[in-house]
Amino acid sequence: MLTNKEFRMVQALLKTAIDSQRQELENFENDNHRDAAEKKLISLVSAKNKLRHLADKNIKKRSELGMPKLLLVDDAPSMLGVASKLFSEVGFEKIQTVENADKALKLLLADAASGVPYDIVITDWEMEGKTGLDLLKIIRTSEALLDTHVFILTSHSEQQNIVSAIEAGVTGYLLKPINFKMLEKKFKEYLPEIETNSN
């Protein structure tokens, strides 16, 4: 495991590489070069987020972590209702729902600009307009949304879909139908521990 000093140094190196790659991406006009630069940027951001998540998991007291903000994105109102209820039962308190990627992006950027960004986005893969994969790629290449954990929710378990999501820098993959046990197992580590007073 990395020491705190090593972790900070690796994070700083990754941030420098991400900033440099983002500048390089802005200079490309050729689509082939642009796609390659975007993939490299996504890989760097994904590595940075995984490293940060490992560090968060190893904090001795998860109570040091605040309550995360969660954004659910799905064009099916019934799915938003079910998912919101289940995440609430798992222990999440700050849950917002939107019905498409454009609204999600607007909300994500506004909250990041205000200094209280969303920590986790759960997005359906198949939606009208931009897909969940489109939203993921935008989040991964946006400087303001760099640290956001993104999980894609889908009913498809084909290998190619999973590979596409991994290549786009997804944090995790959720298969429908979701249930309490699945969410508790995957997301409990994102929640602060509740301190109990024993008198």
Secondary structure, 3 states (H helix, E strand, C coil): CCCHHHHHHHHHHHHHHHHHHHHHHHHCCCHHHHHHHHHHHHHHHHHHHHHHHHHHHCCCCHHHCCCCEEEEECCCHHHHHHHHHHHHHHCCCEEEEECCHHHHHHHHHHHHHCCCCCCEEEEECCCCCCCHHHHHHHHHHCHHHCCCEEEEEECCCCHHHHHHHHHCCCCEEEECCCCHHHHHHHHHHHCCCCCCCCC
